[in-house]
Each structure stands twice: as structure tokens, then as C-alpha cells.
């Protein structure tokens, strides 16, 4: 089986991508990892903001307790 110029060209391109350009693949992967970390951090920040807003709403929805009701609850226990 003879190796044609097209196969040699494909092998040459693969070798250049993997080994050429001073760690091009590693820098691309590093940039991709930074992007994923930023995305996850953004999702966590959104959830934290929703949680803080939800806690504030819960605090406003609970009715205030009077000292009389608190003392009656203590005597029941």
C-alpha cells in the first residue's frame, strides 16, 4: 500500500497542531478550563443571590410573635 500526498499532508497537519507553536494545545486547554470555572462560579453566584432573596422573603412572611405567645409556648413544653 503506497502512502499518498494526501495522507502525508494529514499527518503533517496533525504533528504541527500537537507539537508546534510552543504548547498551543496546553494553552487552549488552559483557557477552556478557565472558561468552565468562570461559568460554574457564575452559576453559584446566581444561586447564592436567589437564596439570599428567598431568605429575606421568608423573614418578612413570618408573623411577629408577641411575648405572651412565647411564654405560653414555654409552659407547654
C-alpha positions as CSV (number, residue, x, y, z in Angstrom):
1,X,0.0,0.0,0.0
2,X,1.5,3.3,-1.1
3,X,1.3,6.4,1.0
4,X,-0.1,9.3,-1.0
5,X,0.5,13.0,-0.6
6,X,-2.9,13.5,1.0
7,X,-2.1,11.1,3.8
8,X,1.3,12.8,4.4
9,X,-0.4,16.2,4.4
10,X,-2.9,15.0,7.1
11,X,-0.1,13.5,9.2
12,X,1.9,16.8,8.9
13,X,-1.0,18.9,10.0
14,X,-1.6,16.7,13.0
15,X,2.0,16.8,14.0
16,X,2.1,20.6,13.6
17,X,-1.1,21.0,15.7
18,X,0.2,18.7,18.5
19,X,3.9,19.8,18.7
20,X,4.1,23.2,17.0
21,X,3.6,26.7,18.4
22,X,5.0,26.5,22.0
23,X,2.4,24.5,23.7
24,X,-0.6,25.7,21.8
25,X,-2.8,22.7,22.9
26,X,-2.0,23.3,26.5
27,X,-2.8,27.0,26.3
28,X,-6.1,26.2,24.6
29,X,-7.0,23.7,27.2
30,X,-6.0,26.1,30.0
31,X,-8.2,28.8,28.5
32,X,-11.1,26.3,28.2
33,X,-10.6,25.3,31.9
34,X,-10.7,29.0,33.0
35,X,-13.9,29.4,31.0
36,X,-15.6,26.4,32.7
37,X,-14.5,27.7,36.1
38,X,-15.9,31.1,35.4
39,X,-19.2,29.6,34.2
40,X,-19.6,27.4,37.3
41,X,-18.7,30.4,39.5
42,X,-21.4,32.5,37.8
43,X,-24.0,29.7,38.3
44,X,-23.1,29.5,42.0
45,X,-23.3,33.3,42.4
46,X,-26.8,33.3,40.8
47,X,-27.9,30.6,43.2
48,X,-26.5,32.5,46.2
49,X,-28.4,35.6,45.2
50,X,-31.6,33.7,44.8
51,X,-31.1,32.1,48.2
52,X,-30.4,35.4,49.9
53,X,-33.5,36.9,48.3
54,X,-35.6,33.9,49.3
55,X,-34.4,34.1,52.9
56,X,-35.3,37.7,53.0
57,X,-38.8,37.0,51.7
58,X,-39.3,34.2,54.3
59,X,-38.2,36.5,57.1
60,X,-40.8,39.1,56.0
61,X,-43.6,36.5,55.7
62,X,-43.4,35.1,59.2
63,X,-45.7,36.8,61.5
64,X,-44.2,38.5,64.5
65,X,-44.6,36.7,67.8
66,X,-45.8,38.5,70.9
67,X,-44.2,37.9,74.3
68,X,-47.5,36.4,75.6
69,X,-47.5,33.7,72.9
70,X,-43.8,32.9,73.6
71,X,-44.5,32.5,77.3
72,X,-47.5,30.2,76.6
73,X,-45.3,28.1,74.3
74,X,-42.6,27.7,77.0
75,X,-45.2,26.5,79.6
76,X,-46.5,23.8,77.2
77,X,-43.1,22.2,76.9
